[in-house]
Amino acid sequence: MVSCRAMHILTVYVTVVFTLTSFVRSHNEENLYQAKDNLPTMGPAKSVRYLLYDVNPGEGFNLRRDVYMRVANLVKFLNEDEPWILVLPPWGRLYHWQTTHLSAQTKVQWKYFFDVNSLALHVPVIEFEDYLKAVGKPEIDEVYYLQRYKEGWTKWEEKIDIRECVDPPRYQKDSDGKWRGQFFGYEEVYAKKFECMSSQAYLLTFKPFLMKNTTGRSVFLDRAENMIHGQYSEWSREWWTARRSMVFSKHLRDVADKFRQEKLDSNDKDDKTELEVWTQMKRKHGDAKGGPYVAIHLRRKDYLYSHAKEVPSLENAAKIAKTFLKKYKLKKLFLATDANGDDLTHFEKMMKGYEVYYHKVFYPEMTEYFDGATAIMDQWICAHARVFIGSHVSTFTFRIHEEREILGFDQETTFNRFCGDDEPKDCEQPTKWKIIY
Ligand code: GFB
């Protein structure tokens, strides 16, 4: 006989699958991922479970995108056995987001940066605000704070254990027995249970733990960057499937596309970069041509110290950029950078004879959610260039590589990086991660 709980699970699952498939059917060219907010609408009575997560506060935007892929795949594997929804952690106050309007950069929903309907084609997702509405109170059942093993690392073996906290945790119990912590700046939110968990494990290892050792309807994994991809890394279909679902939000793509057309003579039709719903999009290397410009990602700020050897001087960067412009017979250069204004002016002077574009100057009105939005627009424009040169081991650059793999660029035009002034001219170039369908 089918139990009541099993019936519930089935109903929820059917609802999610139905929502997703009907939305895929309803797409049109205007907006690939339309259909209202394609978020599963499930009331508190349903037996679905919620997985929440957060990342070390010091981590940047693009590593966080990689952690999303790990958690999304964990939720995908969980859904093979029971219905879980991934709660998207609001964005805010990232170390690198230092523009003055910080208040605008807290509690930012994913839909401002990514197409949440597209994410939902991979796994059921919900914004944190919607989670709070769904559970009806600012409550999370269980929080696990992932940490290292106190005794350190002797040999590699997969393990996770509830342990005493190694460092003072950023959660405290209040006089009502509620655990108070960061929770994305939502002061009213609390947890009913809190534990530290030492972990040295692949994402799949968390599945049996979540299914068998937790009972709460909502489980929060903090410091989720400690969860390792394992076999579901960049070399796997699963990683790429999660990656392909991370489509930027349409309103940001639109601004960047307008910029491409107006300043760089670039549009999807001519560049052969037209988008389809990602589940149906399968390009071969060389299918994409790209706009008539060279794009560079020139990382500065903290990289000038943390990767001093591999970061070129502005003089050298200009020299390398000119070599590519000559090789590809192009006149326009798009510059994505976190450099300051003086550096920009200096760099532009050294590029005499070429047209240098960077979007901040042209779209100053894009100040809403400024740093995250401009980062995405820069990445989008770099992803559409005829040829791209990136910065050594920058996750910002890596995400551009992947976007170009998705669009179908020849790998020779993608996996290039600047060499530091003291490195050989033919310094080691980035690993060519090949898209897997
Ligand atoms: O994205 P991200 O993790 O890349 O961090 P890395 C860099 C941040 O700097 C981005 C800004 O989120 C942006 O806010 N940024 C960098 C840029 N380059 C650009 C650019 O071309 N255009 C725009 N608009 N913004 C890691 C950090 O950075 O580097 C780690 O996440 C650590 O915390 C490590 O500092 C050394 O991988 O480049």
Boltz pocket constraint, residues with backbone or C-beta under 6 A from the ligand:
constraints:
  - pocket:
      binder: B
      contacts: [[A, 58], [A, 59], [A, 60], [A, 61], [A, 62], [A, 63], [A, 96], [A, 97], [A, 296], [A, 297], [A, 298], [A, 299], [A, 302], [A, 303], [A, 306], [A, 335], [A, 336], [A, 337], [A, 338], [A, 371], [A, 372], [A, 374], [A, 375], [A, 376], [A, 378], [A, 393], [A, 394], [A, 395], [A, 396], [A, 397]]
      max_distance: 6.0
